[in-house]
Amino acid sequence: MWSHVYDPLGNPWLSTLCAALPVIVLLGALGIFHIKAHIAALMGLITSLVVAIGIFGMPGSMAVSATLMGAANGLLPIGWIILNVIFLYQLTERKGQFAILRESITGVTQDRRLQLLLIAFCFGAFFEGAGGFGTPVAVTGAMLIGLGFSPLAASGLSLIANTAPVAYGALGTPITTLAKVTGIDVMLISSMVGRQMTIFAVIVPFWLLIAFCGWKNTLRIWPAALVAGLSFAIPQLIVSNTMGPELVAVIASVCSIAALVFFLKVWHPKEVYTSTAGTMAGAAAEAAGNTGLQAKHGYSTGDVIRAWLPWLILSVLVFAWGSPSVKKALDAIFTLDIQWPGLHNLVQKMPPVVAKPHLEAAVYKLNLLSTTGTGILVAGILSGLIMGYRPSELVKIYGQTFWSLRYSLITIVAMLALGYLTRYSGVDITLGLAFSHTGVLYPFFGTLLGWLGVALTGSDTAANVLFGGLQKASATQLGLSPVLMTAANSAGGVMGKMIDAQSIVVASTATQYYGKEGVILRYVFFHSLALACLVGLVVTAMAYLPPFTLLVLH
């Protein structure tokens, strides 16, 4: 057994600086030196091993074990999802179905701003709510690139859009996990996060559009952005406060999709914005006349249905695979809980992160049948057969897809290995403790702690496991509401989702922009930090300023 040491150098500043080295190396390699993602990830992992073993005193065999467990989680579920989403996209692209889908969307709107709202924000929220774990960025990134958006626009904007629903992703997994970690009632946390995130559900559509085409072009379609935001925010607030976290994002996204589509039947902008690069290429709005939103694409209704069918099958199966009843049934057929050798119950988390020494479990769930990626694979196979592919052709295309993603998969494996190593070595907690010493400013910096957790781990769920107990303990010591601060961990964390290396690699892979991860990171970093700071200000207002304090649950 080995116990965490959070100040190995006897100096909190030096220990925190050393704990930050893996992050500095990884982000510096990507964002400053433009090193390829898989090499940058391996550099970060090697740095993390040196810090964990050489400075924090983690036994070498235990560090290797944590690294291997992270690598396994990189392959399943994350890599498995990406591989199968791109497989489905390749099938539709090769049959020309994606071209028909692209043209059919112009039947709803020719305006690129409105297409972005519908796909990245509304559809992306549905896939986040139903599947999570990178699914929304992979799907919407592939769809946007198919619609003709530039690779940077498709990547960066998919990441920015995937914020509002993240706390309730994968049928509420981050919230239910946070409740288990902290011992706080799940309804209290669900309600609190819903209240914290309501304003951001309205802000994000506008933020997304401003990032794409600037203030002027956004204001020209403000009614549509407001409809998309309000039709998501109001159901999110109601469901999170009355039903719990499981169906919040799914119900809110379906309401948003329906509201926006119906609204676009009766409203259209005065001029149609046709640039797919937006302000990223210095483009201005291109007037196509007062043509309305509908355009004749020349395809029959049957053609359009067939083009949308693979994505409808995908939506249904992702939602089904996310439901507890289906998961339970599939796990009954096959699942294997592996108590990871050399790691399970051998690492002891120490106060003040926990009230008393606590052994960290390390169980890898090999649930190949019930994982979301398998549902996506089934959708791909069914869709391929419906499109007329022979089984041998499906196998050939799958092999080609795997080979094309080899560097992306290496990157994801290395990223998750780094994340698990920093978690089990206590390196992440040393960074977190630095935030917990900010006194009266803790509501703001505690929110940024959640942002940091997701940026490091790539998962709101993992960040809640990592820092949920610390948030509760710090809030109690400072006389703040534990419900407020544990919820802030998840709410702040959603804004870190767009800059975690795992999500960036998913985006670059889905948009065929591999090797440009540093470009994507530089583009989204400001948006991520600025939105996280805004969440911090909202949480601070709820902690100290009437009447916002009336929203706090105890």
Salt bridges, closest charged atoms under 4 A:
ASP111 OD2 - ARG113 NH2 2.57
GLU271 OE2 - ARG220 NH1 2.55
ASP303 OD1 - ARG306 NH2 2.60
ASP331 OD2 - LYS365 NZ 3.43
GLU360 OE1 - LYS349 NZ 3.84
GLU360 OE1 - HIS358 NE2 4.00
GLU360 OE2 - ARG423 NE 3.96
GLU393 OE2 - ARG390 NH2 3.75
